Amino acid sequence: MGGWAVHLKATYLQVKFYIWGVILLILLGRLADLIVSLSISSGGGTRLSDGNMLILILPFIAIVLPLSYYKRIVHLGASREHYFKGLQLVFIVWAAAIALLNCLWYGLEVNVLRNYMNTIDLIEAFHWDSFGLAGSFVYQTAFYLMVMALLCMLVSGSYHPGGWLLWALLLAAIPVGTAIASLRVHVVSFFQALLFNDSLALGVGFNLLLYSVFTAGGWLFTRGRRH
């Protein structure tokens, strides 16, 4: 357990600037909203939940750690396998923590805050609330893990020609898949299965399957990484 605790502490120190930067931006944004609403005496429109804004922490973790933490820990003598396993633990802890905070915030929002403001929460937008508190937590955690593993794989592969190819395919797939009508149907079906799945087991399973694929890809790039 001591080794895992060291991983968590060391990675937090690497990304704490970004974590607190996101929190500060949220607080400043809400302060600006308050000032504007007091100035114009308006109820304001619908806005994204504050709890959802914390999700921005996760991409920073998935991008910054493969860039900076890898060099630091490998230069200190740790193996690539040790680094990568520690990274997955960090991803799991942060994904679960943000998912839990979102679930708790959503309960506060629905029962209290919406009496005073209009907000939209991703838990509602993706219909995860239909699975209850525990189901919503599990679905969110699986989705966040999948996204973090994808970003980690892409960043880890930026030092390898295969990674450049993945970047090119991903960047090309987005405009092509949305521009061609016959492909657009499959793109919509993919995101429905990923985010709007009516079955908790299938939705979580699909996300975890992609997480496993992206984690394997990230390990292949990390194993052959030299810098």
Buried (B, 14 or more C-beta within 10 A) or exposed (E): EEEEEEBBEBBBEBBEEBBEBBBEEBEEBBEEEEEEEEEEEEEEEEBBBBBBBBBBBBBBBBBBBBEEBBEBBBEEEBEBEBBBBBBBBBBBBBBBBBBBBBBEBBEEBBEEBEEEBEBEBBBBBBBBBEBEBEBBBBBBBBBBBBBBBBBBBBBBBBBBEEBEEBBEEEEEEEEEBEEEEEEEEEBEEEEEBBBEBEEBEEBBEBBBEBBEBBBEBBBBBBEEBEE
